[in-house]
Amino acid sequence: MRRSSFGEIWLPGLPGYDYDGRDLDEERIRRCSFCGQEEDVAGPLIGGEEAYICEHCLDECNEALQEDSRQRQERILETLPAPRALRKTLDDYVVGQERAKKVLAVAVYNHYKRLVWAARGEDVEIGKSNILLIGSSGTGKSYLASCLARSVDVPFAAIDATTLTASGYAGESVDSIALRLLENCGHDPEKASRGIVYIDEIDKLSLRDSTSSRQDVSGEGAQQALLKLIEGRTVRVEVPGRNRRELLVNTRDVLFICGGAFEGLNDASRRAAGYQGVGFTACLDDLGEGESTPTANDLQAFGLVPELVGRLPVVEQLNSLDVDDLTRILIEPRNALVEQYRAMLLRDGCELVFTDEALQAVARRAYQRGTGARGLRAVLEDILLEPMFAVPAAEGAVKRIVVDEQTVAGSSPIYEMVGEQRSVGNY
């Protein structure tokens, strides 16, 4: 006899083991494959193809599994950073958005503390607080979510809401979210069930402009399907590959973070309230627009179904990034953009230098694009195209490249070689 994964439970009669050397099939006596007691003594048996289990052993197995799950959840709490530490980690990677970082740190900490609380069997059941981030493109919504997942070491999946459709229609089913989680944790259903999911552009599922059949399909139907997943249900996922198999993922303990720009949110809420501002009064009402946190009524007026709004109790408005914020993003965060390009050119033996004026000019160009922090990389790629093309061919002869304000405006960078200084355009 050998021990099972259930701790102190013995498995004498499972396939590959015998029970005191006896052939149970020949005896035609039904026994529990775990404790070995006959059915007359053990009570009704639950039978499989080659084994049986009595009610007592089934209870012991369930208790062992519950204890194992509880211990796993306790280990989560032991390694879970406190909200202050979580915000500090976010500070290392994200510039600005101070209130949003604090809100997210508290929400994530409470979410995983809730899992431990539930595993302990406490009397008070703590509900799940999913999150809705509202902010224009490039404000860091998805980046904040991915940084949080790394901080607490859980699987993370990001998906675009515009690809989701209701079941039975062409498009991506909401169940694909569970597959994404599984793929990011080695197909471990238990890990996947504690992951974080970021759903981008949730505002695109709004019903306010449902004038076409396509919008109807990917709007309310997708919202309702998503609602069930956020509330928590067991998803049967078929894992592709040579050995195709099905895994079950329960989303009850998955933390969902939704994000969107929600352009026209204030207008939608005003129309719903019958607001008609004119002249100077209307201009005053527009001041500070987007700074206050929208209410549930605002989100419903925009076109989210009330049930979905109710499942996203933590709502946070992200600030738009100004030129100063974009300048800081270039150099301050861990893995900052400028450092990435410096590392790439250093591989070819060349030092990359940006003047302060150049950094500000890059930020201004990105700001004019209107795409937030995403525009920074596009601007840098444009500025550094010629140096990144020419330096590898120089075979280590280039000592330094200096990017100044004129370079950002369209001039060639300063291209410095050993003993001389000349424009890259003349190299």
Backbone hydrogen bonds in HBPLUS format (Angstrom, degrees):
<---DONOR---> <-ACCEPTOR-->    atom                        ^
c    i                          cat <-CA-CA->   ^        H-A-AA   ^      H-
h    n   atom  resd res      DA  || num        DHA   H-A  angle D-A-AA Bond
n    s   type  num  typ     dist DA aas  dist angle  dist       angle   num
A0004-SER N   A0009-ILE O   3.38 MM   5  6.14 154.7  2.45 174.0 175.0     1
A0013-GLY N   A0033-SER O   3.06 MM  20  4.35 159.5  2.10 146.7 141.6     2
A0017-TYR N   A0014-LEU O   2.91 MM   3  5.61 150.8  2.00 152.8 154.6     3
A0022-ARG N   A0019-TYR O   3.03 MM   3  5.64 168.7  2.04 119.0 122.7     4
A0027-GLU N   A0023-ASP O   3.26 MM   4  6.60 153.1  2.34 146.7 154.1     5
A0028-ARG N   A0024-LEU O   3.04 MM   4  6.22 127.0  2.33 140.6 154.5     6
A0028-ARG N   A0025-ASP O   3.15 MM   3  5.07 137.1  2.35  92.9 105.1     7
A0039-GLU N   A0030-ARG O   2.99 MM   9  5.83 140.3  2.15 170.1 159.8     8
A0032-CYS N   A0037-GLN O   2.90 MM   5  5.54 158.6  1.95 152.4 156.3     9
A0036-GLY N   A0032-CYS O   2.84 MM   4  4.88 137.1  2.03 129.5 141.4    10
A0033-SER N   A0052-TYR O   2.78 MM  19  5.22 159.5  1.82 126.2 133.2    11
A0041-VAL N   A0038-GLU O   3.01 MM   3  5.47 134.9  2.22 108.5 120.1    12
A0042-ALA N   A0038-GLU O   2.79 MM   4  5.94 177.2  1.79 166.8 167.5    13
A0043-GLY N   A0039-GLU O   2.89 MM   4  5.18 146.4  2.00 132.5 138.6    14
A0046-ILE N   A0053-ILE O   2.86 MM   7  5.30 173.4  1.87 153.4 153.6    15
A0053-ILE N   A0046-ILE O   2.99 MM   7  5.30 141.1  2.14 135.2 147.3    16
A0048-GLY N   A0051-ALA O   2.70 MM   3  5.22 158.1  1.75 175.1 172.5    17
A0058-LEU N   A0054-CYS O   2.94 MM   4  6.12 154.1  2.00 150.6 159.0    18
A0059-ASP N   A0055-GLU O   2.95 MM   4  6.17 153.9  2.02 146.4 152.6    19
A0060-GLU N   A0056-HIS O   3.04 MM   4  6.38 153.5  2.11 144.7 152.2    20
A0061-CYS N   A0057-CYS O   2.85 MM   4  6.12 155.9  1.91 149.1 155.5    21
A0062-ASN N   A0058-LEU O   2.94 MM   4  6.19 161.7  1.98 149.5 154.4    22
A0063-GLU N   A0059-ASP O   2.88 MM   4  6.11 158.5  1.93 148.8 154.9    23
A0064-ALA N   A0060-GLU O   2.87 MM   4  6.09 154.1  1.94 145.9 153.2    24
A0065-LEU N   A0061-CYS O   2.89 MM   4  6.16 158.4  1.93 151.6 157.4    25
A0066-GLN N   A0062-ASN O   2.86 MM   4  6.06 159.3  1.90 150.1 156.1    26
A0067-GLU N   A0063-GLU O   2.88 MM   4  6.05 154.1  1.94 145.3 152.5    27
A0068-ASP N   A0064-ALA O   2.92 MM   4  6.14 155.1  1.98 144.9 151.9    28
A0069-SER N   A0065-LEU O   2.88 MM   4  6.14 156.9  1.94 147.9 154.3    29
A0070-ARG N   A0066-GLN O   2.83 MM   4  6.04 155.0  1.89 145.1 152.4    30
A0071-GLN N   A0067-GLU O   2.93 MM   4  6.15 159.4  1.97 149.3 154.1    31
A0072-ARG N   A0068-ASP O   3.03 MM   4  6.26 152.6  2.10 144.4 151.9    32
A0073-GLN N   A0069-SER O   2.99 MM   4  6.27 158.0  2.04 150.4 155.9    33
A0074-GLU N   A0070-ARG O   2.89 MM   4  6.16 152.1  1.97 147.7 156.0    34
A0075-ARG N   A0071-GLN O   3.02 MM   4  6.27 149.5  2.11 143.4 150.9    35
A0076-ILE N   A0072-ARG O   3.16 MM   4  6.53 139.6  2.33 139.2 150.1    36
A0076-ILE N   A0073-GLN O   3.07 MM   3  5.02 124.0  2.39  92.7 107.4    37
A0077-LEU N   A0073-GLN O   3.23 MM   4  6.67 153.9  2.31 148.5 153.3    38
A0078-GLU N   A0074-GLU O   3.03 MM   4  6.36 150.2  2.12 146.3 155.0    39
A0079-THR N   A0075-ARG O   3.23 MM   4  6.44 146.0  2.35 143.0 149.5    40
A0080-LEU N   A0076-ILE O   2.91 MM   4  5.87 113.7  2.36 139.8 157.8    41
A0080-LEU N   A0077-LEU O   3.31 MM   3  4.90 148.0  2.42  91.2 100.4    42
A0085-ALA N   A0082-ALA O   2.95 MM   3  5.27 117.0  2.36 106.7 122.2    43
A0086-LEU N   A0082-ALA O   2.90 MM   4  6.21 156.2  1.96 158.2 166.1    44
A0087-ARG N   A0083-PRO O   2.91 MM   4  6.14 160.1  1.95 151.4 156.1    45
A0088-LYS N   A0084-ARG O   3.00 MM   4  6.23 149.4  2.10 139.7 148.5    46
A0089-THR N   A0085-ALA O   3.03 MM   4  6.33 151.3  2.11 145.4 152.1    47
A0090-LEU N   A0086-LEU O   3.03 MM   4  6.37 157.4  2.08 148.2 154.3    48
A0091-ASP N   A0087-ARG O   2.80 MM   4  6.08 146.3  1.91 146.3 156.6    49
A0092-ASP N   A0088-LYS O   3.19 MM   4  6.50 138.3  2.37 139.7 149.3    50
A0092-ASP N   A0089-THR O   3.10 MM   3  5.23 129.5  2.37  97.2 110.1    51
A0093-TYR N   A0090-LEU O   3.06 MM   3  5.34 142.2  2.21 104.4 114.9    52
A0094-VAL N   A0090-LEU O   2.73 MM   4  5.64 153.9  1.80 164.1 171.8    53
A0334-ARG N   A0092-ASP O   2.62 MM 242  5.63 172.0  1.63 170.9 173.9    54
A0101-LYS N   A0097-GLN O   2.99 MM   4  6.20 155.3  2.05 153.8 160.3    55
A0102-LYS N   A0098-GLU O   3.17 MM   4  6.44 153.4  2.24 145.9 152.7    56
A0103-VAL N   A0099-ARG O   2.88 MM   4  6.15 165.0  1.90 158.7 162.7    57
A0104-LEU N   A0100-ALA O   2.94 MM   4  6.09 164.5  1.97 150.8 154.8    58
A0105-ALA N   A0101-LYS O   2.98 MM   4  6.04 157.2  2.03 141.9 148.5    59
A0106-VAL N   A0102-LYS O   3.09 MM   4  6.28 164.6  2.11 152.7 155.6    60
A0107-ALA N   A0103-VAL O   3.01 MM   4  6.15 162.4  2.04 148.1 153.6    61
A0108-VAL N   A0104-LEU O   2.92 MM   4  6.02 166.8  1.94 154.6 157.3    62
A0109-TYR N   A0105-ALA O   3.08 MM   4  6.13 162.5  2.11 143.7 149.1    63
A0110-ASN N   A0106-VAL O   2.94 MM   4  6.07 167.5  1.96 152.7 156.2    64
A0111-HIS N   A0107-ALA O   2.95 MM   4  6.06 145.5  2.07 139.8 149.8    65
A0112-TYR N   A0108-VAL O   3.19 MM   4  6.47 165.1  2.21 156.4 156.6    66
A0113-LYS N   A0109-TYR O   2.98 MM   4  6.13 146.2  2.10 145.7 156.2    67
A0114-ARG N   A0110-ASN O   2.88 MM   4  5.94 142.2  2.03 138.4 147.9    68
A0115-LEU N   A0111-HIS O   3.31 MM   4  6.74 139.7  2.48 137.1 146.5    69
A0116-VAL N   A0112-TYR O   3.40 MM   4  6.69 155.1  2.47 139.6 144.3    70
A0117-TRP N   A0113-LYS O   2.97 MM   4  6.21 158.3  2.02 147.9 154.6    71
A0118-ALA N   A0114-ARG O   2.93 MM   4  6.17 156.0  1.98 149.2 154.7    72
A0119-ALA N   A0115-LEU O   3.00 MM   4  6.21 153.1  2.07 143.1 150.6    73
A0120-ARG N   A0116-VAL O   3.05 MM   4  6.31 138.6  2.23 146.2 156.3    74
A0121-GLY N   A0118-ALA O   3.04 MM   3  5.25 153.5  2.11 104.5 112.9    75
A0314-VAL N   A0130-ASN O   3.25 MM 184  6.25 162.9  2.28 167.9 164.8    76
A0131-ILE N   A0256-PHE O   3.02 MM 125  6.44 162.3  2.05 157.3 162.2    77
A0258-CYS N   A0131-ILE O   2.81 MM 127  6.17 168.1  1.83 157.4 156.7    78
A0132-LEU N   A0314-VAL O   2.72 MM 182  6.11 155.8  1.78 165.0 168.3    79
A0316-GLU N   A0132-LEU O   2.95 MM 184  6.37 161.4  1.98 167.9 172.5    80
A0133-LEU N   A0258-CYS O   2.71 MM 125  6.11 166.7  1.73 160.0 162.6    81
A0260-GLY N   A0133-LEU O   3.09 MM 127  6.63 139.9  2.26 156.5 168.4    82
A0134-ILE N   A0316-GLU O   2.90 MM 182  6.19 165.6  1.93 161.0 162.9    83
A0318-LEU N   A0134-ILE O   2.70 MM 184  5.92 172.1  1.71 164.7 167.0    84
A0135-GLY N   A0260-GLY O   3.03 MM 125  6.24 159.9  2.07 141.4 147.9    85
A0373-ALA N   A0138-GLY O   3.04 MM 235  4.91 170.4  2.05 126.8 124.1    86
A0144-LEU N   A0140-GLY O   2.91 MM   4  5.88 156.3  1.96 145.8 150.8    87
A0145-ALA N   A0141-LYS O   3.25 MM   4  6.54 159.7  2.29 146.4 151.5    88
A0146-SER N   A0142-SER O   3.01 MM   4  6.26 161.8  2.05 150.2 154.4    89
A0147-CYS N   A0143-TYR O   2.98 MM   4  6.10 157.1  2.03 147.8 154.2    90
A0148-LEU N   A0144-LEU O   3.02 MM   4  6.22 153.3  2.09 147.2 154.2    91
A0149-ALA N   A0145-ALA O   3.13 MM   4  6.43 159.0  2.17 148.6 153.5    92
A0150-ARG N   A0146-SER O   3.11 MM   4  6.37 156.9  2.16 146.4 152.1    93
A0151-SER N   A0147-CYS O   2.98 MM   4  6.18 148.4  2.08 143.2 152.3    94
A0151-SER N   A0148-LEU O   3.06 MM   3  4.99 115.7  2.49  92.4 108.4    95
A0152-VAL N   A0148-LEU O   3.17 MM   4  6.50 146.8  2.29 152.2 159.0    96
A0153-ASP N   A0149-ALA O   2.93 MM   4  5.86 108.2  2.46 135.5 152.9    97
A0154-VAL N   A0149-ALA O   3.19 MM   5  5.50 160.8  2.23 144.2 150.1    98
A0153-ASP N   A0150-ARG O   3.27 MM   3  4.86 152.0  2.35  92.5 100.7    99
A0196-ILE N   A0155-PRO O   2.90 MM  41  6.31 159.2  1.94 158.2 163.1   100
A0157-ALA N   A0196-ILE O   3.09 MM  39  6.61 149.2  2.19 154.0 162.0   101
A0198-TYR N   A0157-ALA O   2.82 MM  41  6.26 163.0  1.85 158.0 163.9   102
A0159-ILE N   A0198-TYR O   2.94 MM  39  6.41 153.1  2.01 163.1 171.3   103
A0200-ASP N   A0159-ILE O   2.86 MM  41  6.18 156.5  1.91 161.5 166.8   104
A0163-THR N   A0160-ASP O   3.10 MM   3  5.85 165.0  2.12 120.8 125.3   105
A0161-ALA N   A0200-ASP O   2.83 MM  39  5.73 167.2  1.85 153.2 157.6   106
A0164-LEU N   A0161-ALA O   3.05 MM   3  5.34 157.9  2.10 110.9 117.9   107
A0172-GLU N   A0163-THR O   2.94 MM   9  5.64 159.1  1.99 173.5 166.6   108
A0165-THR N   A0172-GLU O   3.00 MM   7  5.89 145.8  2.12 146.0 148.1   109
A0169-TYR N   A0166-ALA O   3.30 MM   3  6.06 155.3  2.37 143.6 143.2   110
A0176-SER N   A0173-SER O   3.02 MM   3  5.63 161.0  2.06 114.9 120.8   111
A0177-ILE N   A0174-VAL O   3.07 MM   3  5.78 164.0  2.09 117.9 122.7   112
A0178-ALA N   A0175-ASP O   3.08 MM   3  5.61 131.7  2.33 110.4 120.1   113
A0180-ARG N   A0176-SER O   2.99 MM   4  6.31 153.9  2.06 148.0 154.4   114
A0181-LEU N   A0177-ILE O   3.11 MM   4  6.46 156.7  2.16 149.0 154.6   115
A0182-LEU N   A0178-ALA O   3.01 MM   4  6.29 161.7  2.04 149.4 154.3   116
A0183-GLU N   A0179-LEU O   2.92 MM   4  6.15 159.2  1.97 154.2 159.4   117
A0184-ASN N   A0180-ARG O   3.22 MM   4  6.42 135.0  2.43 139.4 150.3   118
A0184-ASN N   A0181-LEU O   3.07 MM   3  5.22 133.6  2.29  99.3 112.1   119
A0185-CYS N   A0182-LEU O   3.17 MM   3  5.38 167.7  2.19 111.3 113.3   120
A0187-HIS N   A0182-LEU O   2.77 MM   5  4.34 155.6  1.83 154.7 146.2   121
A0192-ALA N   A0188-ASP O   2.98 MM   4  6.19 164.6  2.00 158.1 163.2   122
A0193-SER N   A0189-PRO O   2.98 MM   4  6.11 143.5  2.12 141.9 150.4   123
A0194-ARG N   A0191-LYS O   3.01 MM   3  5.44 161.3  2.04 112.6 118.5   124
A0195-GLY N   A0192-ALA O   3.19 MM   3  5.19 163.1  2.22 113.7 112.7   125
A0255-LEU N   A0195-GLY O   3.07 MM  60  6.49 158.6  2.12 161.4 159.8   126
A0197-VAL N   A0255-LEU O   2.90 MM  58  6.27 163.8  1.93 161.7 166.2   127
A0257-ILE N   A0197-VAL O   2.77 MM  60  6.06 167.8  1.78 171.1 173.7   128
A0199-ILE N   A0257-ILE O   2.89 MM  58  6.32 153.3  1.96 147.7 156.4   129
A0259-GLY N   A0199-ILE O   2.93 MM  60  6.24 153.0  2.01 160.9 156.5   130
A0201-GLU N   A0259-GLY O   2.84 MM  58  5.73 102.0  2.46 121.7 141.8   131
A0204-LYS N   A0201-GLU O   3.03 MM   3  5.56 156.1  2.09 111.6 118.5   132
A0202-ILE N   A0259-GLY O   2.92 MM  57  5.88 161.8  1.96 155.5 155.5   133
A0205-LEU N   A0202-ILE O   3.15 MM   3  5.78 166.7  2.17 116.1 119.9   134
A0206-SER N   A0203-ASP O   3.07 MM   3  5.45 151.6  2.16 116.9 118.4   135
A0207-LEU N   A0303-GLY O   3.11 MM  96  4.50 148.1  2.22 104.8 113.9   136
A0210-SER N   A0207-LEU O   3.21 MM   3  5.11 156.4  2.27 117.4 112.7   137
A0211-THR N   A0209-ASP O   2.75 MM   2  5.65 124.6  2.05 116.3  99.3   138
A0216-ASP N   A0212-SER O   3.15 MM   4  6.50 155.8  2.22 147.1 153.8   139
A0217-VAL N   A0213-SER O   3.04 MM   4  6.28 153.0  2.11 144.5 151.0   140
A0218-SER N   A0214-ARG O   2.94 MM   4  6.21 173.3  1.95 161.7 161.5   141
A0219-GLY N   A0215-GLN O   2.69 MM   4  5.31 111.2  2.16 139.2 153.1   142
A0223-GLN N   A0219-GLY O   2.92 MM   4  6.14 156.2  1.98 153.2 160.9   143
A0224-GLN N   A0220-GLU O   2.91 MM   4  6.13 161.6  1.94 155.9 159.5   144
A0225-ALA N   A0221-GLY O   3.03 MM   4  6.25 158.5  2.07 146.3 152.3   145
A0226-LEU N   A0222-ALA O   2.84 MM   4  5.94 158.0  1.88 147.7 154.3   146
A0227-LEU N   A0223-GLN O   2.82 MM   4  5.98 147.7  1.92 144.1 153.6   147
A0228-LYS N   A0224-GLN O   3.26 MM   4  6.57 155.6  2.32 146.1 149.5   148
A0229-LEU N   A0225-ALA O   3.34 MM   4  6.65 152.8  2.42 141.4 148.5   149
A0230-ILE N   A0226-LEU O   2.91 MM   4  6.18 159.4  1.95 156.1 161.7   150
A0231-GLU N   A0227-LEU O   2.89 MM   4  6.09 158.2  1.94 152.5 158.7   151
A0232-GLY N   A0228-LYS O   3.16 MM   4  6.28 143.6  2.30 135.9 144.7   152
A0251-THR N   A0233-ARG O   3.05 MM  18  5.54 166.9  2.07 139.8 140.8   153
A0235-VAL N   A0249-VAL O   2.73 MM  14  5.17 171.0  1.74 145.5 147.4   154
A0249-VAL N   A0235-VAL O   2.96 MM  14  5.17 161.0  1.99 144.9 151.0   155
A0237-VAL N   A0247-LEU O   2.75 MM  10  5.19 174.8  1.76 168.2 167.2   156
A0247-LEU N   A0237-VAL O   2.78 MM  10  5.19 159.6  1.82 150.4 156.3   157
A0239-VAL N   A0245-ARG O   2.76 MM   6  5.50 159.3  1.81 171.6 177.1   158
A0254-VAL N   A0251-THR O   3.19 MM   3  5.00 165.7  2.22 102.8 107.0   159
A0265-LEU N   A0262-PHE O   3.14 MM   3  5.49 137.8  2.33 140.5 134.8   160
A0268-ALA N   A0264-GLY O   2.98 MM   4  6.22 156.5  2.04 151.9 158.1   161
A0269-SER N   A0265-LEU O   3.06 MM   4  6.35 161.1  2.09 153.3 157.6   162
A0270-ARG N   A0266-ASN O   2.97 MM   4  6.15 151.8  2.05 146.3 154.3   163
A0271-ARG N   A0267-ASP O   2.94 MM   4  6.16 156.2  1.99 148.8 154.9   164
A0272-ALA N   A0268-ALA O   3.03 MM   4  6.25 156.2  2.09 145.4 151.9   165
A0273-ALA N   A0269-SER O   3.09 MM   4  6.27 139.0  2.27 135.4 145.8   166
A0273-ALA N   A0270-ARG O   3.15 MM   3  5.04 123.7  2.48  90.5 104.9   167
A0275-TYR N   A0270-ARG O   2.79 MM   5  4.98 164.5  1.81 155.1 151.2   168
A0274-GLY N   A0271-ARG O   3.07 MM   3  4.98 155.9  2.13  99.4 106.9   169
A0282-ALA N   A0278-VAL O   3.42 MM   4  4.96 158.9  2.47 107.7 110.4   170
A0283-CYS N   A0279-GLY O   3.31 MM   4  6.68 151.7  2.39 145.1 153.1   171
A0284-LEU N   A0280-PHE O   3.00 MM   4  6.33 152.3  2.08 149.1 156.4   172
A0285-ASP N   A0281-THR O   3.03 MM   4  6.34 155.2  2.09 148.7 155.2   173
A0286-ASP N   A0282-ALA O   3.23 MM   4  6.47 133.2  2.46 138.8 150.0   174
A0286-ASP N   A0283-CYS O   3.19 MM   3  5.22 134.9  2.41  95.3 107.4   175
A0287-LEU N   A0284-LEU O   3.09 MM   3  5.43 152.3  2.17 107.3 115.6   176
A0289-GLU N   A0286-ASP O   3.14 MM   3  5.32 144.6  2.27 135.5 129.7   177
A0291-GLU N   A0288-GLY O   3.07 MM   3  5.60 161.0  2.10 139.6 139.8   178
A0299-LEU N   A0295-THR O   3.15 MM   4  6.53 157.5  2.20 149.9 154.8   179
A0300-GLN N   A0296-ALA O   2.98 MM   4  6.24 154.6  2.05 149.0 156.1   180
A0301-ALA N   A0297-ASN O   2.87 MM   4  6.04 155.0  1.93 146.3 153.4   181
A0302-PHE N   A0298-ASP O   2.98 MM   4  6.23 135.9  2.18 139.0 151.2   182
A0303-GLY N   A0299-LEU O   3.22 MM   4  6.56 132.9  2.45 135.1 146.1   183
A0304-LEU N   A0299-LEU O   3.20 MM   5  5.93 170.6  2.21 149.1 147.4   184
A0303-GLY N   A0300-GLN O   3.08 MM   3  5.16 132.0  2.32  96.0 108.8   185
A0308-LEU N   A0305-VAL O   3.05 MM   3  5.51 124.2  2.37 111.7 124.8   186
A0309-VAL N   A0305-VAL O   3.14 MM   4  6.46 161.0  2.17 156.3 162.2   187
A0310-GLY N   A0306-PRO O   2.94 MM   4  6.16 152.6  2.01 148.4 155.8   188
A0311-ARG N   A0308-LEU O   3.06 MM   3  5.15 137.4  2.24  98.3 110.4   189
A0312-LEU N   A0309-VAL O   3.12 MM   3  5.32 162.6  2.15 109.3 113.6   190
A0326-LEU N   A0322-ASP O   3.05 MM   4  6.36 161.4  2.08 154.2 159.4   191
A0327-THR N   A0323-VAL O   2.93 MM   4  6.15 149.5  2.02 147.7 156.2   192
A0328-ARG N   A0324-ASP O   3.06 MM   4  6.33 158.2  2.11 149.7 154.6   193
A0329-ILE N   A0325-ASP O   2.95 MM   4  6.23 151.2  2.04 147.5 156.2   194
A0330-LEU N   A0326-LEU O   3.27 MM   4  6.49 138.3  2.45 138.7 147.5   195
A0330-LEU N   A0327-THR O   3.24 MM   3  5.37 133.3  2.47  97.0 108.7   196
A0331-ILE N   A0328-ARG O   3.11 MM   3  5.59 139.2  2.28 108.7 118.4   197
A0332-GLU N   A0328-ARG O   2.77 MM   4  5.44 168.0  1.79 168.4 169.6   198
A0338-VAL N   A0330-LEU O   3.13 MM   8  5.64 163.0  2.16 149.7 154.4   199
A0340-GLN N   A0336-ALA O   3.05 MM   4  6.40 143.7  2.19 147.4 158.2   200
A0340-GLN N   A0337-LEU O   2.99 MM   3  5.08 122.0  2.34  97.4 112.6   201
A0341-TYR N   A0337-LEU O   3.16 MM   4  6.59 156.4  2.22 156.2 161.1   202
A0342-ARG N   A0338-VAL O   2.94 MM   4  6.17 152.7  2.01 147.6 156.2   203
A0343-ALA N   A0339-GLU O   2.95 MM   4  6.08 156.9  2.00 144.3 149.8   204
A0344-MET N   A0340-GLN O   3.09 MM   4  6.39 151.9  2.17 142.7 150.2   205
A0345-LEU N   A0341-TYR O   3.09 MM   4  6.31 165.1  2.11 151.1 153.7   206
A0346-LEU N   A0342-ARG O   2.85 MM   4  5.94 146.4  1.97 145.8 156.3   207
A0347-ARG N   A0343-ALA O   3.24 MM   4  6.43 133.7  2.47 137.8 147.0   208
A0348-ASP N   A0345-LEU O   2.93 MM   3  5.30 146.0  2.05 105.5 115.8   209
A0350-CYS N   A0345-LEU O   3.11 MM   5  5.39 162.2  2.14 134.7 133.2   210
A0349-GLY N   A0346-LEU O   2.89 MM   3  4.74 159.8  1.93 106.8 108.7   211
A0351-GLU N   A0399-LYS O   3.20 MM  48  6.30 171.8  2.20 128.7 131.3   212
A0401-ILE N   A0351-GLU O   2.79 MM  50  6.20 155.3  1.85 167.7 176.3   213
A0353-VAL N   A0401-ILE O   2.86 MM  48  6.14 161.0  1.90 168.7 171.1   214
A0403-VAL N   A0353-VAL O   2.76 MM  50  6.11 166.5  1.78 164.8 169.1   215
A0355-THR N   A0403-VAL O   3.06 MM  48  6.42 161.0  2.10 170.3 169.5   216
A0358-ALA N   A0355-THR O   3.06 MM   3  5.08 120.1  2.44  94.1 109.2   217
A0359-LEU N   A0355-THR O   3.08 MM   4  6.47 154.6  2.14 152.1 158.1   218
A0360-GLN N   A0356-ASP O   3.15 MM   4  6.46 160.7  2.18 150.5 155.0   219
A0361-ALA N   A0357-GLU O   2.97 MM   4  6.17 150.1  2.07 141.9 150.6   220
A0362-VAL N   A0358-ALA O   2.86 MM   4  6.13 154.0  1.93 151.7 158.3   221
A0363-ALA N   A0359-LEU O   3.03 MM   4  6.29 160.2  2.07 147.0 152.2   222
A0364-ARG N   A0360-GLN O   2.95 MM   4  6.22 151.0  2.04 144.0 151.8   223
A0365-ARG N   A0361-ALA O   3.02 MM   4  6.29 159.7  2.06 148.5 153.2   224
A0366-ALA N   A0362-VAL O   2.98 MM   4  6.25 160.2  2.02 152.4 157.9   225
A0367-TYR N   A0363-ALA O   2.87 MM   4  6.02 153.4  1.94 145.8 153.7   226
A0368-GLN N   A0364-ARG O   3.02 MM   4  6.25 151.3  2.10 146.9 153.6   227
A0369-ARG N   A0366-ALA O   3.08 MM   3  5.21 136.7  2.27  98.0 110.3   228
A0370-GLY N   A0367-TYR O   3.11 MM   3  5.47 143.4  2.24 105.5 115.3   229
A0375-GLY N   A0372-GLY O   3.15 MM   3  5.86 149.4  2.24 116.4 123.1   230
A0376-LEU N   A0373-ALA O   3.15 MM   3  5.57 153.8  2.22 110.4 117.6   231
A0379-VAL N   A0375-GLY O   3.11 MM   4  6.34 155.8  2.17 149.2 155.1   232
A0380-LEU N   A0376-LEU O   2.99 MM   4  6.27 165.2  2.01 156.1 159.9   233
A0381-GLU N   A0377-ARG O   2.88 MM   4  6.03 159.5  1.92 151.9 157.5   234
A0382-ASP N   A0378-ALA O   3.17 MM   4  6.35 153.2  2.25 140.7 147.3   235
A0383-ILE N   A0379-VAL O   3.02 MM   4  6.31 160.6  2.06 152.5 157.5   236
A0384-LEU N   A0380-LEU O   2.90 MM   4  5.94 163.6  1.93 154.9 159.0   237
A0388-MET N   A0384-LEU O   2.99 MM   4  5.99 164.9  2.01 152.0 156.8   238
A0389-PHE N   A0385-LEU O   3.01 MM   4  6.18 131.3  2.26 142.2 155.7   239
A0389-PHE N   A0386-GLU O   3.11 MM   3  5.03 131.9  2.35  96.3 109.7   240
A0390-ALA N   A0386-GLU O   2.88 MM   4  6.06 155.3  1.94 156.0 162.7   241
A0391-VAL N   A0387-PRO O   2.88 MM   4  5.70 171.7  1.88 156.1 158.2   242
A0393-ALA N   A0390-ALA O   3.16 MM   3  5.58 125.9  2.47 108.4 121.4   243
A0394-ALA N   A0391-VAL O   2.92 MM   3  5.15 142.8  2.06 107.7 119.2   244
A0395-GLU N   A0392-PRO O   3.37 MM   3  5.72 161.7  2.40 106.2 111.5   245
A0397-ALA N   A0394-ALA O   3.19 MM   3  5.35 156.3  2.25 106.8 114.0   246
A0399-LYS N   A0416-GLU O   2.83 MM  17  5.69 141.4  1.98 141.9 154.3   247
A0400-ARG N   A0416-GLU O   3.05 MM  16  5.04 164.3  2.08 140.3 142.3   248
A0416-GLU N   A0400-ARG O   2.79 MM  16  5.04 160.1  1.83 171.0 171.7   249
A0402-VAL N   A0414-ILE O   2.92 MM  12  5.00 158.8  1.96 140.7 147.7   250
A0414-ILE N   A0402-VAL O   3.01 MM  12  5.00 162.0  2.04 158.1 154.1   251
A0407-THR N   A0404-ASP O   3.06 MM   3  5.27 124.1  2.39 100.0 114.1   252
A0408-VAL N   A0404-ASP O   3.28 MM   4  6.73 154.3  2.35 150.6 156.7   253
A0409-ALA N   A0405-GLU O   3.11 MM   4  6.38 141.3  2.27 139.0 149.9   254
A0411-SER N   A0406-GLN O   2.91 MM   5  5.48 160.8  1.95 148.6 142.2   255
A0410-GLY N   A0407-THR O   3.06 MM   3  5.24 152.5  2.14 102.2 110.8   256
A0415-TYR N   A0422-ARG O   2.88 MM   7  5.34 139.2  2.05 138.3 151.2   257
A0422-ARG N   A0415-TYR O   3.01 MM   7  5.34 170.9  2.02 145.7 146.2   258
A0417-MET N   A0420-GLU O   3.02 MM   3  5.37 140.7  2.18 133.2 144.7   259
A0420-GLU N   A0417-MET O   3.19 MM   3  5.37 172.6  2.20 119.7 121.6   260
A0426-ASN N   A0423-SER O   3.02 MM   3  5.46 150.9  2.10 109.6 117.7   261
A0427-TYR N   A0424-VAL O   3.10 MM   3  5.08 161.2  2.14 103.9 109.6   262
